[in-house]
Amino acid sequence: MLATIAQITLPAIVVFTTLFGVMARGNPKPGGVALFLRVGLAGLALSLGLFYLVTKTGAFSPGAAHVLTNVYRGIGMVGGILVVMAAIGVMLKRER
């Protein structure tokens, strides 16, 4: 149980911290809603790529596939949450 929680949360924390750091750079710097949307969509794309590698190609052993299944679930959940938060931010900006 604890290993599953660690497999879901720890890679997602590392990946999204890195994505926020890399995508926050730029000229001009992206704002809050745009940054959340970019990072969320990149996370969803990464999750879909891992999903394809694990389920369709069979390139990993069953033990590694089980771990990577938890990893893409965690990255996909956080990416989805960020996209929803960005959508809510866009709706709130339009109300002003």
Buried (B, 14 or more C-beta within 10 A) or exposed (E): EEEEEEBBBEBBEEBBEEBBEEBEEEEEEBEEBBBBBBBBBBBBEBBBEBBEBBEEEEEBEEEEBBBBBBBBBBBBBBBBEBBEBBBEBEEEEEEE
